[in-house]
Amino acid sequence: MVEADIYEKLRKIMNAGTAIKLPKHKATGEMLRAIFSEEEARLLTVFEKSQQPLSSEKIAQLSGVPEEKVKKIFDDMAYKGKVIKAGNFYVLMPFVPGLFEVYFTHNRDDPERMRKAAKAYRELFYAGHPFELSAGGYPLYRVIPSVEPTEKIIEINKPIEVQHQVLPYEVLREYLSKANLFAVVPCSCRNAAKLAGEPCKRTDENFCVTTDFLAKSVLDQGVGRQVTLDELMEIMKKAEEAGLVHETINIQDTSVFICNCCPCCCGFLKSVKEFHNYNAITKSNFAPRWNGDLCQRCEKCMEICPMGAIFHHWPHSEDESDDIIMIREDLCIGCGVCASNCPNEAITLVKVRNVVPVKSQAEMEEKFRVARAH
C-alpha cells in the first residue's frame, strides 16, 4: 500500500459515523500527512475494524506490531493530541469536533508539522469545508448570550409569561453549573490561525473551556488549568470584554466544551461572517435593543460587534432626530457583546425567540445526519 492510500483510508475511517465529513481534497491529504507520520497512519487504520476505543493489546493484535511499540507510539500521539487516551484505551477522533480541536489545543507537535497542518486547514476552509457545518437541517452550534445582560433579564423578568421565560440552557452560569469539573484551555482555532500566519485580532489570552470528562482528560495530559465555577464566570466576562462570543454544542445538556469565539479565527463564526453560513449556528433567543436617550454615540458597540451588525446612522434631518445607532438583525446572532460592553447601558437584551435545542448530543447528531443535504 503506497503512502497516499494510507491517508485516504484514514480519512474514510475518520468520517465513519460522524456528522461533519472530511472531504477528499488535496488540502485534506496535506493536513493528514502533516499531522500523522506514515507509521502512525498505518497503525490508526486498524480502527477500520472497530469504531470503538481500542487497548494497546488489541491494536497490537490487529496490526501485528509488538504491544510495547504500539503503546509508545500511541502514548506519544495522545500527548500531542492526535488521539485521546482514556484509561488503557485509545480513541481515534473524527476531524471536527475532535482532532482539530485537541491537536491544536495541545500544541505539542513539531512546530513545522503544525505549521503545515494549519496552512492546509486554512486552504481547506476556503475550499468550502465550513459548509459541512451546515449540511444538516439542524445547526450544530448555538450562541449563548453574554453574562451580565442576561442576569439583568432574569432579575427584571421574574414574573414574565411562560412563552418568554428565560430557561437554564440560555443562561451561561446555570448551563455550566450542571458540570462538576472545569478547565480553561488554549483555543485551538487561535493556535491554528497563528501557526498559519494570521494571528487573532482580538486576543491572545486563553478563554476556551472544557468540562467534566474532557476537562479531566486535558488536565491529566497537563493541558490548561482547573478553575472553579466562580472563577470561570469571571473569565467569561473578561472574554466578553475582548469581544468574544460564547458558543457551544446545540443541546440542552451541558456540553463538554464551551468556546469563546472571534470572527477572525473561529471555524464556525468565521464561516458565518465571511460566507454568511448562518445555518451552521443557532442564534441565541435574544436580540439587542437600543435606547437613544442613554446612548452617547461613542460607537463602542460598532467596534466590538463580532458580526459587523451595528452601524451609526448619521443624521440628515433638520432636527437630527435620525442620529441613531442601527442594528441589523439579519446579521446579529444575539450574542449580547454590544450590551455587555456599552459604557452607558444604552443597549439591553430582550428575548425575541423561543428556539429549543434537542436534549442530548446523540439526538443532535442523529437529527443532523437524517437531514443532511450533501
C-alpha positions in Angstrom: 0.0 0.0 0.0 1.5 3.4 -1.0 1.6 6.3 1.4 -1.3 8.2 -0.4 -3.6 5.2 0.0 -2.9 5.1 3.8 -4.0 8.7 4.3 -7.1 8.3 2.1 -8.1 5.2 4.0 -7.6 7.1 7.3 -9.8 9.9 6.0 -12.6 7.5 5.3 -12.2 5.8 8.7 -12.3 9.2 10.5 -15.5 10.1 8.6 -17.4 6.9 9.7 -20.2 7.7 12.0 -19.5 11.4 12.3 -21.8 14.2 11.2 -19.2 16.6 9.8 -17.3 14.9 7.0 -13.7 15.5 5.9 -13.7 15.8 2.1 -11.5 14.2 -0.5 -9.3 17.2 -1.3 -5.6 17.8 -1.7 -5.5 20.0 1.4 -7.0 17.2 3.4 -4.2 14.9 2.3 -1.6 17.5 3.1 -3.1 18.1 6.5 -3.3 14.5 7.5 0.3 13.9 6.2 1.5 16.9 8.3 -0.3 15.6 11.5 0.4 11.9 11.2 3.6 10.1 10.3 3.2 7.2 7.9 3.8 4.8 10.7 1.1 6.5 12.9 -1.4 6.5 10.0 -0.8 2.8 9.3 -1.5 1.9 12.9 -4.6 4.1 13.0 -6.1 2.2 10.1 -6.8 -0.7 12.5 -9.8 1.3 13.7 -11.5 0.4 10.4 -12.2 -3.0 12.1 -13.6 -1.3 15.2 -15.0 2.2 15.7 -14.8 1.6 19.5 -11.8 2.6 21.8 -9.0 0.0 21.5 -6.4 -1.1 24.0 -2.7 -1.3 23.1 -3.1 -5.1 23.3 -5.9 -5.1 20.7 -4.1 -2.7 18.4 -1.1 -5.0 18.6 -3.2 -8.0 17.6 -4.8 -6.2 14.7 -1.7 -4.5 13.4 1.0 -7.2 14.1 3.1 -4.6 15.8 4.6 -5.5 19.2 2.5 -4.1 22.0 5.4 -2.3 23.6 6.0 -0.4 20.4 2.2 0.3 20.0 2.0 1.7 23.5 5.0 4.0 22.9 3.6 5.4 19.6 0.0 5.8 20.9 1.1 7.5 24.2 3.1 9.9 22.2 0.1 10.6 19.9 -2.1 11.1 23.0 0.5 13.6 24.4 0.4 15.6 21.2 -3.4 15.5 20.8 -3.6 13.1 17.8 -5.7 10.6 19.7 -7.4 10.5 23.1 -6.3 8.2 25.8 -9.0 7.0 28.2 -7.5 4.7 30.9 -5.9 1.9 29.0 -7.8 2.6 25.8 -7.1 4.9 22.8 -9.8 6.7 20.8 -9.5 7.8 17.1 -11.3 11.1 16.8 -13.3 12.5 13.8 -11.8 15.7 12.4 -14.4 18.1 13.8 -15.3 18.2 16.5 -12.3 16.2 17.6 -8.9 16.0 16.1 -8.7 19.7 15.0 -9.6 21.0 18.5 -7.5 18.5 20.5 -4.4 18.7 18.3 -4.2 22.4 18.1 -5.2 22.9 21.8 -2.4 20.6 22.9 0.0 22.4 20.6 2.9 20.0 21.3 3.8 18.5 18.0 6.8 19.5 15.9 6.3 23.2 15.1 6.9 22.7 11.4 4.4 19.9 11.2 1.9 22.0 13.0 2.5 25.0 10.7 2.0 22.8 7.6 -1.2 21.3 9.1 -2.5 24.8 10.0 -1.9 26.1 6.5 -3.5 23.1 4.9 -6.6 23.6 7.1 -6.7 27.2 6.0 -6.8 26.1 2.4 -9.5 23.5 3.2 -11.5 26.3 4.9 -11.5 28.5 1.9 -12.2 25.5 -0.3 -15.7 25.4 1.3 -15.3 22.9 4.2 -17.3 25.2 6.5 -20.4 24.3 4.5 -20.1 20.8 6.0 -21.1 22.6 9.3 -24.5 23.5 7.8 -25.0 20.3 5.7 -27.8 19.1 8.1 -31.1 20.7 8.8 -30.1 21.2 12.4 -27.3 23.7 13.4 -24.5 22.0 15.4 -23.6 25.1 17.4 -25.6 27.7 19.2 -24.8 31.1 20.7 -25.2 31.7 24.5 -25.9 35.4 25.3 -23.4 37.4 27.4 -23.4 37.1 31.1 -24.4 40.4 32.7 -27.2 41.4 30.4 -28.8 38.0 30.7 -28.6 38.2 34.5 -30.4 41.5 34.4 -33.1 40.0 32.3 -33.7 37.2 34.8 -33.9 39.8 37.7 -36.3 42.1 35.8 -38.4 39.4 34.3 -39.2 37.2 37.3 -42.9 37.3 36.6 -42.5 37.0 32.8 -45.1 35.0 30.9 -44.2 31.4 30.2 -43.6 31.7 26.5 -40.8 34.2 27.1 -39.3 32.6 30.2 -35.5 32.6 30.3 -34.5 28.9 30.5 -31.4 27.3 32.1 -29.7 26.4 28.8 -30.0 30.1 27.8 -28.1 31.4 30.9 -24.4 30.7 30.9 -24.0 30.2 34.7 -27.0 27.9 35.0 -25.9 26.0 31.9 -22.4 25.5 33.3 -23.5 24.8 36.9 -24.6 21.3 35.9 -20.9 20.3 35.3 -18.6 19.2 38.1 -15.1 20.0 36.7 -13.9 22.9 34.6 -10.6 23.6 32.8 -9.6 26.6 30.8 -7.5 25.6 27.8 -5.8 27.3 24.8 -8.0 28.0 21.9 -7.4 25.5 19.0 -8.7 28.0 16.4 -6.4 30.8 17.5 -3.4 28.5 17.8 -4.1 27.2 14.2 -4.6 30.7 12.9 -1.3 31.9 14.5 0.6 28.9 13.1 -0.9 29.7 9.6 0.5 33.3 9.9 -2.8 35.0 10.7 -3.0 35.6 14.5 -6.2 36.6 16.3 -7.1 40.3 16.0 -9.0 40.3 19.3 -7.0 38.5 22.0 -4.0 36.2 22.7 -5.4 35.0 26.0 -6.9 31.6 26.7 -10.6 31.6 27.2 -11.9 28.2 25.9 -13.4 25.8 28.4 -13.7 22.1 28.9 -15.9 20.4 31.4 -16.3 17.0 33.2 -14.6 14.0 31.4 -12.9 16.2 28.7 -11.6 18.6 31.4 -10.2 15.6 33.3 -8.6 14.3 30.1 -6.8 17.6 29.3 -5.8 18.1 32.9 -4.3 14.6 33.1 -2.3 15.5 29.9 -1.1 18.7 31.6 -3.1 21.0 29.3 -4.9 24.0 30.6 -5.7 24.8 34.3 -8.5 23.8 36.6 -10.9 26.6 37.7 -14.0 26.9 39.9 -17.4 28.0 38.6 -17.0 31.5 40.1 -13.5 31.8 38.5 -14.9 30.6 35.3 -17.7 33.2 35.2 -15.1 36.0 35.7 -13.2 34.6 32.8 -16.3 34.6 30.7 -16.9 38.2 31.5 -13.4 39.0 30.5 -13.9 37.2 27.2 -16.9 39.4 26.5 -14.7 42.5 27.1 -12.5 41.2 24.4 -15.5 40.9 22.1 -15.7 37.1 22.1 -18.9 35.1 21.6 -19.9 32.2 23.9 -20.7 29.2 21.7 -21.4 25.6 22.5 -23.0 22.4 21.0 -26.6 23.0 20.2 -28.1 20.9 23.0 -29.8 21.4 26.4 -27.4 19.1 28.3 -24.2 20.8 29.4 -21.6 20.3 26.7 -18.0 19.1 27.4 -16.7 22.3 25.9 -17.7 26.0 25.7 -15.9 28.1 23.1 -15.3 31.9 23.3 -15.1 32.7 19.7 -13.8 35.5 17.5 -14.9 36.2 13.9 -11.3 36.1 12.6 -10.2 32.6 13.8 -13.2 30.5 14.9 -14.3 28.0 12.3 -18.0 28.4 13.0 -18.1 32.2 13.5 -15.7 33.0 10.7 -17.7 30.9 8.3 -20.9 32.7 9.3 -19.4 36.2 8.9 -17.3 35.6 5.8 -19.6 33.1 4.0 -22.9 34.1 5.5 -23.1 30.4 6.6 -25.9 31.2 9.2 -27.3 27.6 9.1 -24.1 26.5 10.9 -25.3 28.1 14.1 -28.4 28.8 16.1 -28.7 32.4 17.1 -29.4 33.0 20.8 -33.1 33.6 21.6 -32.2 37.2 22.5 -31.8 40.4 20.5 -30.3 43.8 21.4 -32.5 46.9 21.9 -31.0 50.4 21.6 -32.0 53.3 23.9 -31.4 56.7 22.2 -31.8 58.6 25.4 -28.9 56.8 27.1 -26.6 56.5 24.1 -23.7 58.8 23.8 -22.9 57.7 20.2 -19.4 56.5 21.3 -19.6 53.7 18.7 -18.1 51.2 21.1 -20.8 48.7 20.1 -19.9 49.1 16.5 -16.3 48.5 17.1 -16.8 45.4 19.2 -19.7 43.7 17.4 -18.3 40.4 16.1 -20.7 40.3 13.1 -20.4 43.9 11.9 -24.2 44.2 12.5 -24.2 47.7 14.1 -23.7 51.0 12.3 -24.1 54.7 13.1 -26.8 56.3 11.0 -25.6 59.9 10.8 -28.4 62.5 10.7 -29.7 64.2 7.6 -32.9 65.7 9.1 -33.0 69.3 10.3 -33.6 68.3 14.0 -31.0 65.5 13.8 -33.6 63.1 15.3 -32.3 60.4 13.0 -28.8 60.4 14.6 -29.2 56.8 15.7 -27.4 53.5 16.2 -28.9 50.8 14.0 -28.7 47.1 14.5 -29.1 44.8 11.5 -31.0 41.8 13.0 -30.4 39.7 9.8 -26.6 39.8 10.7 -27.0 39.8 14.5 -26.6 36.5 16.3 -27.8 37.6 19.7 -24.5 37.3 21.5 -25.0 40.4 23.6 -21.4 41.5 23.3 -22.7 45.0 22.4 -24.8 45.1 25.5 -22.1 43.9 27.9 -19.7 46.5 26.6 -21.9 49.6 26.3 -20.5 52.1 28.8 -23.9 53.8 29.2 -26.1 50.7 29.3 -27.9 52.0 26.3 -28.2 48.5 24.8 -30.2 45.8 26.6 -31.2 42.3 25.6 -34.7 41.1 25.1 -36.0 37.6 24.5 -37.4 37.5 21.0 -37.4 33.8 20.0 -38.0 30.5 21.7 -35.9 28.1 19.7 -35.5 25.0 21.8 -32.4 22.7 21.2 -32.6 18.9 21.5 -31.6 17.4 24.8 -28.5 15.4 24.0 -25.6 15.2 21.7 -26.7 11.8 20.4 -30.1 13.3 19.4 -28.4 16.3 17.7 -26.0 14.1 15.6 -28.9 11.9 14.5 -31.0 14.9 13.6 -28.1 16.3 11.6 -27.4 13.0 9.8 -31.0 12.4 8.8 -31.4 15.9 7.3 -28.1 16.1 5.5 -28.4 17.9 2.2 -25.0 16.8 0.9 
